[in-house]
Amino acid sequence: MKSNIKRRKTRVINVGDVSVGYNSNISVQSMTNTNTQDSFATIDQIEKIADAGADLVRVSCPDQDSTNALKTIVKNSPIPIIADIHFHYKRAIEAADAGAACLRINPGNIGSLDRIKEVINAAKSNDCSIRIGVNAGSLERKILDKYKEPNSDAMVESALFHSQILKENDFHDFKISVKASDVFLTIDAYKKLAEKTDAPFHIGITEAGGLRAGTVKSSIGLGYLLLNGIGDTIRVSLSADPVEEVKVAFDLLKALDIRNRGVKVISCPSCSRQQFDVISTVSEIERRLSHIKQSLTVSIIGCVVNGPGKLKQQILV
């Protein structure tokens, strides 16, 4: 069944050669966890992330040695690089000059208006897009003074304030994220922001947790947003191998029939009617078919109760 989700109409921007926004694929991204200064290790991990299907990858640039290494990383990366910038605006300028396709800046800690303008000029000069990355845990002091605590209104105000700065400087190639580790806060912020801007959104539940708990938490939050047409690029943030983030993201998109890549396995939970070991069979088939990139559905049914119906729709094991 083809998804009938009505996507939110947004502007379209480019992150390198990846189109982000309305009528574009919902792009999947992850983030490296290597030491960026170690360009060989970082490139190796990026290649694994890309092989898993990621369209974009974010690389942290906490110091000048990292931005120095970024030029080599960008040159050898199979997918566009988003430079993750916190605290020092000069790292953003250096990253843009090094060839990053996008700069992720956190308004809460990037610095003064003049510094933000310098970052904008660097992005313009290097054909680099920007993500305004608002996090509930690092809002600007003036916003916190006004609202007393992180909430959805505070996050939306921060995002709109900084998007206005970009627009006033004739910069429109930007996307926005308003993330929190709380599912309800994240959903509320994105829904409110969607009513006030046509900017494309990067969506995610930040600090979601480990592989199992983080997958559940992200699936609830991102699934709700995607079902409501909100989201143009996604990251499932897990305390796990970045490749697992990509796998979970595609499983989520497949479950919603938004974007199908690889094998979708339909299998019964097994019971006393099973005529073979369903659990081990499913595990082995998933392993053997993990290299397949084209869309394919396989059903593994342990008895005749559901088998005949599935036979009409899928490959039946």
C-alpha positions in Angstrom: 0.0 0.0 0.0 1.4 3.4 -1.0 1.6 6.0 1.7 -1.2 8.6 1.6 0.5 11.0 4.1 0.1 14.6 3.0 3.5 16.2 3.3 3.8 19.8 4.7 4.6 22.2 1.9 8.0 23.7 2.5 10.7 25.5 0.6 13.3 23.3 -1.0 17.0 23.7 -0.2 20.1 21.8 -1.3 22.6 20.2 1.0 25.3 19.4 -1.5 23.5 17.3 -4.2 20.7 16.3 -1.8 17.4 18.1 -2.2 15.6 18.7 1.2 12.0 19.9 1.3 8.6 19.4 -0.2 8.4 16.7 -2.9 11.9 15.5 -2.2 12.7 12.2 -0.5 12.8 12.4 3.2 16.6 12.2 3.6 18.2 10.1 6.3 21.3 11.2 8.1 23.6 10.1 11.0 26.6 11.5 12.7 30.1 10.2 13.1 31.5 9.5 16.6 35.1 9.2 15.6 37.7 11.9 16.5 37.3 14.3 13.5 41.0 15.0 13.6 41.6 11.4 12.6 40.4 11.9 9.0 41.1 8.2 8.1 38.9 6.8 10.8 36.2 9.4 10.1 36.2 8.7 6.4 36.0 5.0 7.1 33.0 5.4 9.3 31.3 7.8 6.8 31.7 5.1 4.1 29.9 2.6 6.4 27.2 5.1 7.1 26.7 5.8 3.4 26.7 2.1 2.6 23.8 1.6 5.1 21.9 4.1 3.0 22.4 7.5 4.6 22.0 10.5 2.3 23.8 13.0 4.6 26.3 12.8 7.5 27.1 15.2 10.3 30.6 15.6 11.5 31.5 17.5 14.7 34.0 20.3 14.5 34.9 21.3 18.0 38.3 22.8 17.3 40.6 24.1 14.6 42.4 20.8 14.1 39.0 19.3 13.3 38.1 21.9 10.7 41.6 21.5 9.2 40.9 17.8 8.8 37.5 18.5 7.4 38.8 19.4 3.9 40.2 15.9 3.5 37.1 14.3 4.9 34.8 16.3 2.5 37.0 15.4 -0.5 36.8 11.7 0.2 33.2 11.5 1.5 30.6 9.7 -0.7 27.8 11.8 0.7 27.5 15.5 1.7 29.0 16.6 5.0 27.1 18.7 7.6 29.6 20.4 9.9 28.3 20.4 13.5 29.3 23.7 15.2 29.0 24.7 18.9 30.4 27.6 20.8 32.9 29.1 18.4 31.7 30.9 15.2 35.1 30.7 13.6 34.8 26.9 13.4 31.7 27.5 11.2 33.6 29.8 8.9 36.5 27.3 8.7 34.1 24.5 8.0 32.3 26.4 5.2 35.7 27.2 3.6 36.7 23.5 3.9 33.7 22.5 1.7 31.0 21.5 4.2 27.6 21.3 2.4 25.8 22.6 5.4 26.5 24.2 8.8 24.6 23.1 11.9 24.7 26.0 14.3 23.1 26.1 17.8 21.7 29.7 18.4 22.0 29.2 22.1 25.8 29.1 22.1 27.1 30.4 18.7 27.6 34.0 19.9 26.6 37.5 19.1 24.6 38.8 16.1 27.8 40.1 14.4 29.3 36.6 14.7 26.2 35.0 13.2 26.4 37.5 10.3 30.0 36.4 9.7 28.9 32.8 9.5 26.1 33.7 7.0 28.7 35.5 4.8 30.9 32.4 4.9 28.0 30.2 4.0 27.0 32.4 1.1 30.5 32.5 -0.3 30.8 28.7 -0.2 27.3 27.7 -1.4 26.7 26.2 2.0 23.2 25.8 3.6 22.6 26.2 7.3 20.6 24.3 9.9 19.3 26.3 12.8 19.5 23.7 15.5 17.5 24.6 18.5 17.8 22.3 21.5 15.7 22.5 24.6 18.8 21.9 26.7 20.8 24.9 25.4 18.4 27.8 24.8 19.7 31.4 24.9 19.8 33.0 28.3 17.3 35.8 27.3 14.8 33.1 26.1 15.2 31.2 29.4 14.8 34.4 31.4 11.5 35.1 29.6 10.0 31.6 29.8 11.7 30.4 33.0 12.2 26.9 31.6 12.6 25.1 28.3 9.2 24.7 26.6 7.8 24.6 23.1 7.1 28.3 22.9 10.6 29.1 23.9 12.1 26.8 21.3 9.8 28.2 18.6 10.7 31.7 19.5 14.4 30.9 19.3 14.0 29.3 15.9 12.0 32.1 14.4 14.3 34.8 15.8 17.4 33.2 14.2 15.6 32.4 10.9 14.6 36.1 10.7 18.3 37.0 11.1 19.1 34.8 8.1 16.3 36.2 6.0 17.2 39.8 6.8 20.7 39.0 5.5 19.2 37.6 2.3 20.0 34.0 3.2 17.2 31.5 2.6 19.0 28.2 2.2 18.2 27.0 5.7 16.3 24.3 7.6 15.3 24.2 11.2 15.2 21.7 14.0 13.6 22.1 17.5 14.7 19.0 19.4 14.3 17.8 22.9 14.7 14.5 24.6 11.1 14.6 25.7 8.8 13.2 23.0 5.8 15.4 23.9 7.9 18.6 24.0 9.5 17.8 20.7 6.2 17.1 19.0 4.6 20.3 20.4 7.5 22.5 19.3 7.5 21.1 15.7 3.7 21.4 15.4 3.7 25.0 16.5 6.7 25.9 14.3 5.1 24.3 11.3 2.3 26.9 11.5 4.7 29.8 11.4 7.3 29.0 8.7 7.7 27.3 5.4 11.3 26.3 6.1 12.1 22.6 5.8 12.5 20.7 9.0 15.2 18.3 10.3 13.4 16.2 12.9 14.7 14.0 15.7 14.4 13.2 19.3 17.7 14.2 20.8 19.5 12.1 23.4 16.9 9.3 22.8 19.0 6.6 24.6 20.4 3.3 23.7 19.6 1.0 20.8 16.4 -0.5 22.1 14.9 2.3 24.2 16.1 5.0 21.8 14.5 3.2 18.9 11.2 3.0 20.7 11.3 6.7 21.8 12.3 7.9 18.3 9.7 5.8 16.6 7.0 7.3 18.7 8.1 10.9 18.2 9.2 10.8 14.6 6.4 8.5 13.6 3.8 10.9 14.9 5.5 13.9 13.1 5.9 12.0 9.8 2.3 10.7 9.9 1.3 14.4 10.2 3.4 15.3 7.2 6.1 17.1 9.3 9.7 16.3 8.5 12.0 16.6 5.5 15.2 15.0 6.8 15.6 12.8 9.9 18.1 11.4 12.3 17.4 8.7 14.9 19.8 9.7 17.7 21.0 6.6 19.5 23.8 5.8 21.9 24.9 3.1 19.4 26.8 2.5 16.2 25.8 5.3 13.7 25.0 2.5 11.2 22.2 1.4 13.5 20.7 4.9 13.4 20.5 4.6 9.6 18.9 1.1 9.8 16.3 2.2 12.3 15.5 5.4 10.2 14.9 3.3 7.1 12.8 0.8 9.1 10.7 3.7 10.3 10.2 5.1 6.8 9.4 1.7 5.5 6.8 1.1 8.2 5.1 4.2 7.0 5.5 3.4 3.3 7.3 6.7 2.9 10.5 5.4 1.5 11.4 1.8 0.9 14.9 0.6 0.9 16.0 -3.0 1.4 14.0 -5.9 2.6 10.8 -5.5 4.7 10.3 -8.7 6.7 6.8 -9.7 7.8 7.0 -12.6 10.3 4.8 -14.1 12.9 5.8 -14.0 16.6 5.7 -17.8 16.6 3.6 -20.1 18.8 3.0 -23.9 19.3 1.5 -24.2 15.8 4.9 -23.3 14.2 6.2 -26.0 11.9 9.8 -24.8 12.0 12.0 -22.5 14.2 10.6 -19.1 13.1 12.8 -17.0 15.4 16.1 -18.3 14.2 14.9 -18.4 10.6 13.9 -14.8 10.7 17.3 -13.8 12.2 19.2 -15.8 9.5 17.1 -14.4 6.6 17.6 -10.8 7.8 21.3 -11.4 8.0 21.5 -13.0 4.5 19.4 -10.3 2.9 20.9 -7.3 4.6 23.0 -6.4 1.5 19.9 -5.9 -0.7 19.1 -2.3 -1.4 16.1 -2.6 -3.6 12.6 -2.7 -2.1 11.5 -6.2 -1.4 9.0 -7.7 1.1 9.4 -11.2 2.5 6.9 -13.0 4.7 8.0 -15.8 7.1 5.0 -17.5 8.5 5.2 -20.5 10.9 1.9 -22.1 10.1 -1.1 -22.1 7.7 -3.2 -19.6 9.7 -1.9 -16.5 8.0 0.2 -18.0 5.2 -2.4 -18.1 2.4 -3.3 -14.5 2.7 0.4 -13.4 2.8 1.1 -15.6 -0.3 -1.0 -13.3 -2.4 1.1 -10.2 -1.4 4.7 -11.2 -0.7 7.4 -13.7 -1.2 6.5 -16.4 1.3 9.1 -18.5 3.2 
